[in-house]
Amino acid sequence: MMNFFELSKKIARRLIRIFLKDKNGKRPVFGSNEKFQSDPYWQDHILFYEYFNLDPSGYLKTGNSLLDVD
């Protein structure tokens, strides 16, 4: 049975593998999108999506920060 540390390492490895190139040079995150898989100008650009959520307390929550909007 795994402890929480071992489980967190396993989950982290699985998440990281989504963005790394496989033995064929393709990134699973891009799926079957050939532009991102093979175009030399796009193949190494990893897309990052940010989200914004206005919390009832008056704070703007983003994917990686908290901003006061008063």
Helices and strands as residue ranges (DSSP letters): H 4-19, G 28-30, H 34-38, E 52-54, E 59-62, E 66-68
